[in-house]
């Protein structure tokens, strides 16, 4: 299954609720991922631009998009973004394809 990185920030209302009533939100993320046929590798809180980081294996892009849209639609997460991850084997295959493309591509002069 393809792997995905989801990053987002909690809204100020969600942060206020978590400060008032601290809780581990990984079970909520896991439920949405599993409902769309995936498995969650991990869920972390983070310093910096993003508050929440999730890595999940999902059946396909549509399943991951469905999970991300469901979470974002509640308003608890703002600025959520998803990155599809490549295995190193996929990355090496992509590098080989890039080499073939570079032979055909002419950059601007």
N, C-alpha and C positions, 0 to 999 in steps of 0.2 A: 504494500500500500504506500502511496506517496506520503511524504512527511511535510508538515506545514508549521511555520512559526507564526503565532498570533501575538501582537503587541497592542496594548491600548492603555488609556488613562481613565481612571474613574472620574465621573462627574463630581462636582463639589457636593451635591446632595448625597451621592453614594459614599464619598469619603466621610462626610459628616455622620452618616449612618454607621459606617464601620468604626469610627472613633467612639461613637456612643455605645455601640454594641459590637465589640470585636468578634470576628468570626473568620474561619477558614473558608474561603470561597471556591476552593479547588473542587469540592463535590458538585457545586452548581455547574462549573465548567465541564467537568467529567460527564455529567448527565446529558448536557446538550451534545457533546461530542459522540457519546455512545448512542444517543437517539438517532444520530445521522450515520451510524454504522462504523464509527471510528473508535480508536483507543487513544487515551491521553498518556503521553510519555512523561510529562511533568508540568507543573504549574508553579510559578514563582512570583513573588512581589519583587519590585526593583526600585532602585534609586534612579533619579534622573527623569528623562522625558517620559518614560513609560512606567506605569504603576504595576501592570500585570503582563506576564510573559507566559505563554502556553505553547508547548510543542505537542502535536498530535499527528497520528497516522490516520488518514481518512481514505475512503474508497476512491474518491475522485474530487475534482475541483468543485463541482456543484455541491457536494456534501459539505465541504469545508466552507464554501460561501454561505450555505444555508445556516450552518452553526454560527458563523460570524454575524450574519444578518439578524439572526434571532437574538443574539446577545446585544448587539448594537441597538436594536429596535426598542429595547426597554429604557434607553436613555442612561443606564448605569455606566456605560463605557462611551467615551467620546474619542474620536480620532483613532479608532481601531484600524489596524492594517494587518494584512496577511501576506506572508512570503512563502512561496512553494520552495521546498528544500530539495536539493539533489544529493544522491549518494555520491561517493567519490568515483564509483564506476561510471555513473551518469555524467559526472563532471569531466572525466577523462574522455569519454565518448564525445561530449560537446566540444572539447578542445580540438579533437580530431576533425570534427565538422567545421569548426571555425577556421582551421587551416585550409580546408577546401574552399570555403567561402572567400577567404582573403585572396586567393589566387584569381577570383572572378571580380572582386570589388576594386573599384578605382576611387580613392579618396579625392576630395576636392583639391584642385591645384592652386 
